[in-house]
Amino acid sequence: MVSVLGFLVGAFMMAVTIALLLAGYIISSVVCGAYLAKFITKSFQVSFVWIIAGAVVFYGMMFIPVIGQIVFLLIFTMSIGLLVNKLYRSLR
């Protein structure tokens, strides 16, 4: 009985983790686009053009050998933290 219940809890937690990683990967280009807009226009705005520009810059950074992966990981971690924070605040 305990192992069946543990399996269900583990499967649920794995599904939540995979969904969170997938959503963080998708939201990362939006976060990069918003920070790119803030850097260029000095206003923190999100539009379709900035999302596309952020996606190009975000995925283009993967081709820079060391620094690109570090920046990619930082933005990805920021977007996952943003999602967890929003989920926590909406459930609280």
Phi, psi and omega in degrees: 000317181292321182289328177291318178294319177296323177297317180294318178295317179295319178294321177295316180294324177293320178295320178295318179296316179295319178295321179293319178294320179294315179295322177296323178294322180287318183287342182301322179289329176293317178297316178296320178295321179294317178290329175294318177296321178294322181290322185273312187257358181063015174232134184275089183233154178236119175224172183298323180296317180289329177293317178295316178297320178295322178294319179295315180293317183297313181279338174289333178294339180296341181273352175276124194307299187252311184295323181298316179292325178293315179294320177302314180295321179295314180292322177296318178293321177297320182289324176293319176298321176298316179295316180296319179297315179295319177295318180296316180292327179284331179275340181276000000 
